[in-house]
Amino acid sequence: MHPYWSQNWGNAASQQHREGIRAAAAVNLAREQLASSLDVKPKQILFTSGATEANNLALLGYARAKAKLLKKKGHIITLQTEHHAVLDPLRQLQKEGFELTEIQPDSNGIVRPEQLIQAFREDTFLVSIMTANNEIGVIQEINEIAELCQERNITFHSDAAQAFGHIPIIFNSGGPDLMCISAHKVYGPKGIGALIIKPNIILEPLQWGGKQQAGLRPGTLPVPLIIGFAKAAELAQEDMTNRAKRLKDLRNELWKTLKTNNSDLLLNGCLKNRLPHNLNITVPNISGSKLHRELRPFVSCSSGSACSSGEPSHVLLSLGRSFKEASASLRLSLGRDTTITEINAAAEKINQVINQLKTAAN
């Protein structure tokens, strides 16, 4: 990225001088690299400021365009456990007259096909279900969901920000019609993401002011961020299999150690269909605020999404956890550089704090 912050500073939309042409060429190459990692065509990629903007453009843009085309507003299906970058745009569409069904998944966080089938209506035109949950890490049966939607000519959108670069993703052949990803989830720069679009999907832009990216997302492209995004995606694809196995082994060791020392710990979400680097647990019968306060100097963890402003997780509440249980939950993520030494240290500190709080409560 470094040269594009300084000497190669051209605007990729300014093709009347050498600097602009050089920037445009760099963006085109990055788009091809990213397309290769996703097995899609470069023209299917639309760059955004992140998955949140991509989700908004996909959901609001498609629903409004479809309503104008059909001259009526239809029915949308999603899950209660979706990220707010999906739930909030859909609830905005509900205010605009669209009908919305939010399915409560099973206690393991997975939606069953029959739940989706029961929710389908004659006027259902859009389904939005994330590939992997951002809090509990559970992976949905995306290909099966896509097939159910395709059989009914329903457009399927999936927020794949958490899954991209960590598990294999199928898009064009049997996958979603709209998919959103974000660079910082694969160690790329913050502030850049993408919406991947199948051909013949209609969208209405959310912004106006330029013809960049087919007029769907106007504005000057952030060339360094795009280049960093493509490189991060390339690196993530290169070691995905080995990294996933290593992190899954470490995650399982962390869970085993914690559970052995505290048999009443509850696992949030199923362990099998889960991102390899995610662990989310509930510690019953203790204060969540005290738990997090005591752990904060030693372990970087949270009780929910980074976008939740400290509120108890709506995901955990949807799974049946009480308000108190959701507050006393730990969302733990392993990273590319996580070691067994760090796993052991984290487990020791978490166990120590839990035992201290239990003793104090008694």
C-alpha positions as CSV (number, residue, x, y, z in Angstrom):
1,M,0.0,0.0,0.0
2,H,2.8,2.3,0.8
3,P,3.6,3.8,-2.6
4,Y,0.0,4.7,-3.1
5,W,-0.1,7.0,-0.1
6,S,2.7,9.1,-1.5
7,Q,4.3,9.0,-4.9
8,N,1.5,7.2,-6.7
9,W,-1.2,9.5,-5.4
10,G,-3.4,9.8,-8.6
11,N,-7.2,9.6,-8.7
12,A,-8.2,6.4,-10.4
13,A,-11.1,8.2,-12.1
14,S,-8.8,10.8,-13.7
15,Q,-7.6,9.1,-16.8
16,Q,-6.3,12.3,-18.6
17,H,-2.9,12.1,-17.0
18,R,-0.2,9.6,-16.1
19,E,-0.9,9.5,-12.3
20,G,-4.6,8.8,-12.8
21,I,-3.9,6.1,-15.3
22,R,-1.4,4.5,-13.0
23,A,-3.9,4.5,-10.1
24,A,-6.7,3.1,-12.3
25,A,-4.4,0.3,-13.4
26,A,-3.6,-0.5,-9.8
27,V,-7.3,-0.6,-8.9
28,N,-8.0,-2.9,-11.9
29,L,-5.3,-5.3,-10.9
30,A,-6.5,-5.4,-7.3
31,R,-10.0,-6.0,-8.5
32,E,-8.8,-8.9,-10.5
33,Q,-6.8,-10.3,-7.6
34,L,-9.8,-10.1,-5.3
35,A,-12.1,-11.6,-8.0
36,S,-9.7,-14.5,-8.3
37,S,-9.8,-15.2,-4.5
38,L,-13.6,-15.2,-4.7
39,D,-13.9,-17.0,-8.1
40,V,-16.0,-14.3,-9.5
41,K,-15.6,-11.8,-12.4
42,P,-13.9,-8.5,-11.6
43,K,-17.0,-6.5,-12.8
44,Q,-19.1,-8.3,-10.1
45,I,-17.1,-6.4,-7.3
46,L,-18.2,-3.1,-6.1
47,F,-16.0,-1.4,-3.5
48,T,-17.5,0.2,-0.4
49,S,-16.2,1.6,2.9
50,G,-16.9,-1.8,4.6
51,A,-19.4,-4.5,5.0
52,T,-21.9,-2.2,6.7
53,E,-22.2,0.1,3.7
54,A,-22.2,-3.0,1.4
55,N,-25.1,-4.5,3.4
56,N,-27.0,-1.2,3.3
57,L,-26.5,-0.9,-0.5
58,A,-27.5,-4.5,-1.1
59,L,-30.6,-4.5,1.0
60,L,-32.0,-1.0,0.6
61,G,-30.8,-0.7,-3.0
62,Y,-32.3,-4.0,-4.1
63,A,-35.6,-3.8,-2.2
64,R,-36.3,-0.2,-3.4
65,A,-35.3,-1.1,-7.0
66,K,-37.5,-4.2,-6.9
67,A,-40.5,-2.3,-5.5
68,K,-40.2,0.3,-8.3
69,L,-40.0,-2.4,-10.9
70,L,-43.0,-4.4,-9.6
71,K,-44.9,-1.3,-8.4
72,K,-45.5,-3.0,-5.0
73,K,-43.6,-3.8,-1.8
74,G,-43.1,-7.4,-0.8
75,H,-41.9,-9.6,2.0
76,I,-38.4,-10.1,3.3
77,I,-37.0,-12.9,5.6
78,T,-34.0,-12.7,7.9
79,L,-32.8,-14.0,11.3
80,Q,-33.1,-12.4,14.7
81,T,-29.4,-13.1,15.2
82,E,-28.1,-11.0,12.2
83,H,-25.6,-8.2,12.6
84,H,-27.2,-4.8,13.1
85,A,-25.7,-3.8,9.7
86,V,-28.4,-6.1,8.3
87,L,-31.2,-5.8,10.9
88,D,-31.3,-2.0,10.9
89,P,-31.6,-1.5,7.1
90,L,-34.3,-4.2,7.0
91,R,-36.2,-2.5,9.8
92,Q,-35.9,0.7,7.9
93,L,-37.5,-1.0,4.9
94,Q,-40.2,-2.2,7.2
95,K,-40.9,1.4,8.1
96,E,-41.1,2.1,4.3
97,G,-43.9,-0.4,3.9
98,F,-42.1,-3.7,3.3
99,E,-43.1,-6.7,5.4
100,L,-40.4,-8.4,7.5
101,T,-40.1,-11.8,9.2
102,E,-37.3,-12.3,11.7
103,I,-36.8,-16.0,12.3
104,Q,-35.6,-17.2,15.7
105,P,-32.9,-19.9,15.0
106,D,-32.5,-23.0,17.1
107,S,-30.8,-22.8,20.4
108,N,-27.5,-23.7,18.6
109,G,-27.8,-20.6,16.4
110,I,-28.6,-22.5,13.2
111,V,-31.7,-21.9,11.1
112,R,-33.4,-25.1,10.0
113,P,-34.5,-25.4,6.3
114,E,-38.1,-26.1,7.4
115,Q,-38.1,-22.8,9.4
116,L,-37.3,-21.0,6.2
117,I,-39.8,-22.9,4.1
118,Q,-42.5,-22.1,6.6
119,A,-41.6,-18.4,6.5
120,F,-41.8,-18.2,2.7
121,R,-44.8,-16.3,1.2
122,E,-46.2,-15.7,-2.2
123,D,-44.7,-12.1,-2.1
124,T,-41.3,-13.1,-0.5
125,F,-38.7,-11.6,-2.8
126,L,-35.6,-11.3,-0.5
127,V,-33.9,-13.4,2.1
128,S,-30.9,-12.2,4.1
129,I,-28.9,-14.7,6.2
130,M,-25.3,-14.2,7.2
131,T,-22.7,-16.9,6.3
132,A,-21.2,-17.0,9.8
133,N,-22.4,-15.2,12.9
134,N,-20.1,-12.4,14.1
135,E,-20.7,-13.2,17.8
136,I,-21.1,-17.0,18.2
137,G,-19.3,-18.0,15.0
138,V,-21.9,-20.5,13.8
139,I,-21.9,-21.3,10.1
140,Q,-25.3,-21.5,8.3
141,E,-26.1,-24.0,5.5
142,I,-25.7,-21.3,2.9
143,N,-25.8,-23.5,-0.2
144,E,-29.0,-25.2,1.0
145,I,-30.5,-21.8,1.7
146,A,-29.4,-20.5,-1.7
147,E,-31.1,-23.6,-3.4
148,L,-34.4,-23.0,-1.5
149,C,-34.4,-19.4,-2.7
150,Q,-33.5,-20.2,-6.3
151,E,-36.3,-22.7,-6.5
152,R,-38.7,-19.9,-5.7
153,N,-37.0,-17.1,-7.7
154,I,-36.2,-15.3,-4.4
155,T,-33.0,-13.2,-4.2
156,F,-30.6,-14.3,-1.5
157,H,-28.2,-11.9,0.3
158,S,-25.5,-13.0,2.8
159,D,-23.2,-10.9,5.0
160,A,-20.0,-12.9,4.7
161,A,-17.7,-10.5,6.5
162,Q,-16.9,-13.0,9.3
163,A,-16.5,-16.0,7.0
164,F,-14.4,-14.5,4.1
165,G,-10.8,-15.6,4.3
166,H,-11.5,-18.1,7.1
167,I,-13.6,-20.8,5.4
168,P,-14.3,-21.7,1.7
169,I,-17.1,-19.6,0.2
170,I,-19.1,-20.4,-2.9
171,F,-20.7,-17.5,-4.7
172,N,-21.5,-17.8,-8.4
173,S,-22.2,-21.6,-8.5
174,G,-25.0,-22.1,-6.1
175,G,-24.2,-19.3,-3.6
176,P,-25.9,-16.0,-2.7
177,D,-27.0,-13.4,-5.2
178,L,-25.5,-10.6,-3.1
179,M,-22.6,-11.0,-0.7
180,C,-20.8,-8.5,1.5
181,I,-17.2,-8.7,2.8
182,S,-14.8,-6.5,4.7
183,A,-11.0,-6.1,4.5
184,H,-10.2,-5.7,8.2
185,K,-11.6,-9.2,9.0
186,V,-8.6,-10.7,7.1
187,Y,-6.0,-8.3,8.4
188,G,-6.5,-5.8,5.6
189,P,-7.0,-2.0,6.2
190,K,-10.1,-0.7,8.0
191,G,-12.4,1.4,5.8
192,I,-12.7,-0.8,2.7
193,G,-15.1,-3.6,1.9
194,A,-17.0,-4.9,-1.1
195,L,-20.4,-5.9,-2.4
196,I,-20.3,-8.9,-4.7
197,I,-23.2,-8.9,-7.2
198,K,-24.5,-11.6,-9.5
199,P,-25.5,-10.5,-13.0
200,N,-29.0,-9.2,-13.6
201,I,-29.4,-8.0,-9.9
202,I,-30.9,-4.6,-9.9
203,L,-29.8,-2.0,-7.4
204,E,-30.8,1.6,-6.6
205,P,-27.8,3.7,-5.4
206,L,-27.9,5.2,-1.9
207,Q,-25.6,8.1,-2.9
208,W,-25.3,10.4,-5.8
209,G,-22.5,12.6,-7.1
210,G,-20.5,10.7,-9.6
211,K,-20.4,7.9,-12.2
212,Q,-17.8,5.8,-10.4
213,Q,-18.5,2.1,-10.2
214,A,-21.4,2.2,-12.7
215,G,-23.0,5.0,-10.7
216,L,-23.9,2.6,-7.8
217,R,-21.3,3.9,-5.5
218,P,-20.0,7.4,-6.4
219,G,-16.9,9.0,-5.0
220,T,-13.1,8.9,-5.3
221,L,-11.8,5.3,-4.9
222,P,-9.4,4.9,-1.9
223,V,-6.6,3.3,-4.0
224,P,-4.2,2.3,-1.1
225,L,-7.1,0.6,0.8
226,I,-8.2,-1.3,-2.3
227,I,-4.7,-2.6,-2.9
228,G,-4.3,-3.6,0.7
229,F,-7.7,-5.4,0.6
230,A,-6.7,-7.4,-2.4
231,K,-3.3,-8.4,-0.9
232,A,-4.9,-9.3,2.5
233,A,-7.4,-11.5,0.6
234,E,-4.6,-13.2,-1.3
235,L,-2.6,-14.0,1.9
236,A,-5.8,-15.2,3.6
237,Q,-6.5,-17.7,0.8
238,E,-2.9,-19.0,0.7
239,D,-2.9,-20.4,4.3
240,M,-6.6,-20.8,5.0
241,T,-6.7,-24.6,5.4
242,N,-3.6,-24.8,7.6
243,R,-4.6,-21.8,9.6
244,A,-8.1,-23.0,10.2
245,K,-6.9,-26.4,11.5
246,R,-4.3,-24.7,13.8
247,L,-6.8,-22.2,15.2
248,K,-9.5,-24.9,15.6
249,D,-7.1,-27.0,17.6
250,L,-6.2,-24.0,19.8
251,R,-9.9,-23.0,20.2
252,N,-10.9,-26.5,21.3
253,E,-8.0,-26.6,23.8
254,L,-9.2,-23.3,25.2
255,W,-12.7,-24.6,25.6
256,K,-11.6,-27.9,27.0
257,T,-9.4,-26.2,29.7
258,L,-12.2,-23.7,30.6
259,K,-14.9,-26.4,30.8
260,T,-12.7,-28.8,32.8
261,N,-12.2,-26.2,35.5
262,N,-15.8,-24.8,35.4
263,S,-18.2,-27.6,34.5
264,D,-21.2,-25.2,34.5
265,L,-19.9,-23.1,31.6
266,L,-22.3,-22.9,28.7
267,L,-21.2,-22.9,25.1
268,N,-23.1,-20.4,22.9
269,G,-23.8,-21.9,19.5
270,C,-22.9,-25.3,18.2
271,L,-19.2,-26.3,18.3
272,K,-19.3,-28.3,15.0
273,N,-20.6,-25.8,12.4
274,R,-18.5,-22.9,13.7
275,L,-15.7,-20.6,12.6
276,P,-12.4,-22.2,13.7
277,H,-11.2,-19.1,15.6
278,N,-14.4,-18.3,17.6
279,L,-15.4,-19.2,21.1
280,N,-18.4,-17.8,22.9
281,I,-19.3,-18.9,26.4
282,T,-21.7,-17.9,29.2
283,V,-20.6,-18.0,32.9
284,P,-23.8,-18.7,34.9
285,N,-24.6,-17.1,38.3
286,I,-22.0,-14.3,38.3
287,S,-22.0,-10.6,37.5
288,G,-21.2,-9.8,33.9
289,S,-19.9,-6.4,34.7
290,K,-17.5,-7.7,37.4
291,L,-16.4,-10.5,35.1
292,H,-15.4,-8.1,32.3
293,R,-13.9,-5.5,34.7
294,E,-11.6,-8.1,36.3
295,L,-10.6,-9.6,32.9
296,R,-10.1,-6.3,31.1
297,P,-6.4,-5.7,32.1
298,F,-5.4,-9.2,30.9
299,V,-7.7,-10.5,28.2
300,S,-9.2,-8.6,25.2
301,C,-12.7,-10.0,25.2
302,S,-16.3,-8.7,25.0
303,S,-19.8,-9.9,25.7
304,G,-21.2,-9.1,22.2
305,S,-20.6,-7.3,19.0
306,A,-18.2,-4.4,18.8
307,C,-21.1,-2.4,17.4
308,S,-23.4,-3.1,20.4
309,S,-22.2,-0.2,22.6
310,G,-21.9,-2.5,25.6
311,E,-25.6,-3.7,25.5
312,P,-26.2,-7.4,26.2
313,S,-26.0,-9.3,23.0
314,H,-29.3,-9.6,21.0
315,V,-27.8,-12.8,19.5
316,L,-27.5,-14.5,22.9
317,L,-30.9,-13.3,24.0
318,S,-32.3,-14.8,20.8
319,L,-30.7,-18.1,21.7
320,G,-32.6,-18.1,25.0
321,R,-30.0,-16.7,27.3
322,S,-31.4,-14.4,30.0
323,F,-30.3,-10.8,30.3
324,K,-28.0,-11.7,33.1
325,E,-26.5,-14.6,31.3
326,A,-25.9,-12.6,28.1
327,S,-24.1,-9.9,30.2
328,A,-21.9,-12.6,31.8
329,S,-20.8,-14.0,28.4
330,L,-17.3,-14.0,26.8
331,R,-16.8,-13.6,23.1
332,L,-13.2,-14.9,22.5
333,S,-11.4,-14.7,19.1
334,L,-8.2,-16.3,18.1
335,G,-5.9,-14.6,15.6
336,R,-3.3,-15.5,13.0
337,D,-0.5,-15.1,15.6
338,T,-2.2,-16.7,18.6
339,T,0.0,-19.3,20.4
340,I,-0.7,-22.1,22.8
341,T,1.2,-20.1,25.4
342,E,-1.4,-17.3,25.0
343,I,-4.2,-19.8,25.1
344,N,-3.0,-21.3,28.4
345,A,-2.4,-17.8,29.9
346,A,-5.9,-16.7,28.9
347,A,-7.5,-19.9,30.2
348,E,-5.7,-19.5,33.5
349,K,-6.7,-15.9,34.0
350,I,-10.3,-16.5,33.0
351,N,-10.6,-19.5,35.4
352,Q,-9.0,-17.5,38.2
353,V,-11.4,-14.6,37.8
354,I,-14.4,-16.9,37.6
355,N,-13.4,-18.7,40.7
356,Q,-12.8,-15.5,42.6
357,L,-16.2,-14.1,41.6
358,K,-17.9,-17.4,42.6
359,T,-16.1,-17.4,46.0
360,A,-17.1,-13.8,46.6
361,A,-20.7,-14.5,45.7
362,N,-20.9,-17.4,48.2
